[in-house]
Amino acid sequence: MVRKDNIKHINGRLIPGIRYSVGLNDGKEFRRACYIGTKLLNGKPMMCFRTVEDVDLTVNPSYMSFIVEDVVEIIDVTMEENNLIK
């Protein structure tokens, strides 16, 4: 069961529905992975993503090297917001 995080990008939290590039400490990188939320596995919170190829990705935060927001996604959202305001 994945818990949807209702808190926006506060204190370094990820925003559900936004795409990120996710890098692991073994050198593997997953690009354009949409953050879904967190779930517990053996009592430890795991970060859940879904890739563009529709593959579910569950990551232990201690194995995470980096997370970068997908700039294209941010630009698209900003442009949509601008069109709604006008």
Buried (B, 14 or more C-beta within 10 A) or exposed (E): EEEEBEEEEEEEEBBBEBBBBBBBEEEEEBEBBBBBBBBEEEEEEBBBBBBEEEEEBEBEEEEEEEBEBBEEBEEEEEEEEEEEEE
